[in-house]
């Protein structure tokens, strides 16, 4: 694997872990968060596991629902590495 592929994988894992941690810290189940957002739980699951990339608006919705800043859940592309 080249360095760009590795950085991409690391970035996805950071995002996945950050979102999972914030959901756990909220004291809610992921499906409860999904329901509060008006989403099917599979949509949030796909975002958590990197199968789907959320839009800017979806990132803001998730952060607001969890009571955190967007940057806490979705680090910026270049700066988090």
Residue pairs with C-beta under 8 A, 6 or more apart in sequence:
7 81
10 81
11 75
11 77
11 80
11 81
12 50
14 75
14 80
15 50
15 73
15 74
15 75
16 48
16 49
16 50
18 72
18 73
18 74
18 75
19 47
19 48
19 62
19 73
19 74
20 48
22 66
22 68
22 72
22 73
23 29
23 30
23 33
23 48
23 66
25 66
26 33
26 66
26 67
30 41
30 44
30 45
30 48
31 41
31 44
33 44
33 62
33 65
33 66
34 40
34 41
34 43
34 44
34 45
35 41
36 65
37 44
37 61
37 62
37 65
43 52
44 62
46 52
47 53
47 54
47 58
47 62
54 62
54 74
59 70
59 73
59 74
60 70
62 73
63 69
63 70
63 72
63 73
63 74
66 73
